Amino acid sequence: MNWRIPLADLDLGAEEMAAVQEVLQSRWLTMGEKTQIFEHDFAQFSGAKHAIAVSNCTVGLHMACAAAGLGPGDEVIVPSLSFVATSNAVRYTGATPVFADVLSLDELTLSPQAAAACITPRTRAIILMHYGGYACRMEEFFRLAEEHHLTLIEDAAHAVGADWQGRALGTLGHIGCYSFFSNKNMTTGEGGMVVTQDDALAERLRLLRSHGMTSLTWDRHRGHAWSYDVVELGFNYRIDELRAAIGVVQLGKLPGNNHKRRELTREYHQRLQQSLPQVGLPFLGREEHSSCHLLPVILPEGTSRVRVMEAMKAAGIQTSIHYPPSHLFTYYRRIHPEHVPLPVTEAAAERELTLPLYPGMSTEDVSLVVDTLAEALRA
Ligand SMILES: *Cc1c(COP(=O)(O)O)cnc(C)c1O
């Protein structure tokens, strides 16, 4: 499908191509010097003490859960209104995700009160997801985590470059995970980063990334090691040099691109408020500290979202839904056969519509999207 305005678009050019070519010419393609540079730059950018590049955010979340020592019998509180990777990561360790509701249709992040109500003696961790790049209610979650000795993991897949009181989202909890999938604010195709301020957790995460091995192929290539020991059951969750090299370039572009996303989000909000006051605008007025990854709107109750999406599609405008809630998926209904109602999540999942947002959009594009939406809602 050739969209007039796609949901998301990449900012890729000559610099990324040159970076890839340089790696190919170097003849070292697996984790090495470029990865070290990428991790160093990302740590500096985010203020994290340790940044560990991985092959995607999902494995990063798995590593985070494993490093937190989660296993069968443990419970982890997660939002259902997220990409399914958030709860899948918990399941990989054998632990049980417990779904909690989000705050409101204006604030689509985990409710601290709902999370607190889910705490049992088995609860070991909470995974926070900064929906659209807007911070969760951190003060309340810090208090909960401290009081109940819980590990706080941040799914910061949307939130690269966003902050809470000047601190980068993803660096606030014990471990944070970012995604560089191709529709995220910066991309390496597939790719991710895990960050922590804790030296012991960082060491554990590095081991888990590469089979629990005490030395890397890269170390041996450089003559720094002859052999290795395997000290725990790890995985191959490594990134490669091609992606790391793209990541370095993309990270450099991120502040400028996030700035454009913020301006476009303000433009959208202004126009939507003017012409469609019946449409809800989650996180209104919070652009400043957000990475503005998504532009979610809440359609009026009773609107046929499918019809709206079809009308937008007929005009060449791609829209999406974030998210079909995880607790209603067949797999998770099997894990939790008793239906636990999450009324806000279910209402959001029925009425949310995601509009196109990417740095290369023009204000004319924003106008066209808003006008087309207005027409679709009138019809
Ligand atoms: C994209 C995304 C992920 C998964 O990231 P991958 O890099 O594709 O594994 C996890 N959580 C959320 C909220 C996401 O949006």
PDBQT file of the ligand as one rigid body, heavy atoms in Angstrom, charges set to zero:
ROOT
HETATM    1  C1  LIG A 401       8.393  -2.090  20.223  1.00  0.00    +0.000 C 
HETATM    2  C2  LIG A 401       8.079  -2.445  21.613  1.00  0.00    +0.000 A 
HETATM    3  C3  LIG A 401       8.683  -3.519  22.266  1.00  0.00    +0.000 A 
HETATM    4  C4  LIG A 401       9.534  -4.554  21.562  1.00  0.00    +0.000 C 
HETATM    5  O1  LIG A 401      10.637  -4.044  20.964  1.00  0.00    +0.000 OA
HETATM    6  P1  LIG A 401      11.450  -4.968  19.935  1.00  0.00    +0.000 P 
HETATM    7  O2  LIG A 401      12.730  -4.200  19.770  1.00  0.00    +0.000 OA
HETATM    8  O3  LIG A 401      10.647  -5.026  18.672  1.00  0.00    +0.000 OA
HETATM    9  O4  LIG A 401      11.660  -6.283  20.548  1.00  0.00    +0.000 OA
HETATM   10  C5  LIG A 401       8.418  -3.730  23.610  1.00  0.00    +0.000 A 
HETATM   11  N1  LIG A 401       7.567  -2.929  24.270  1.00  0.00    +0.000 NA
HETATM   12  C6  LIG A 401       6.941  -1.901  23.677  1.00  0.00    +0.000 A 
HETATM   13  C7  LIG A 401       6.024  -1.050  24.474  1.00  0.00    +0.000 C 
HETATM   14  C8  LIG A 401       7.166  -1.635  22.323  1.00  0.00    +0.000 A 
HETATM   15  O5  LIG A 401       6.509  -0.628  21.737  1.00  0.00    +0.000 OA
ENDROOT
TORSDOF 0
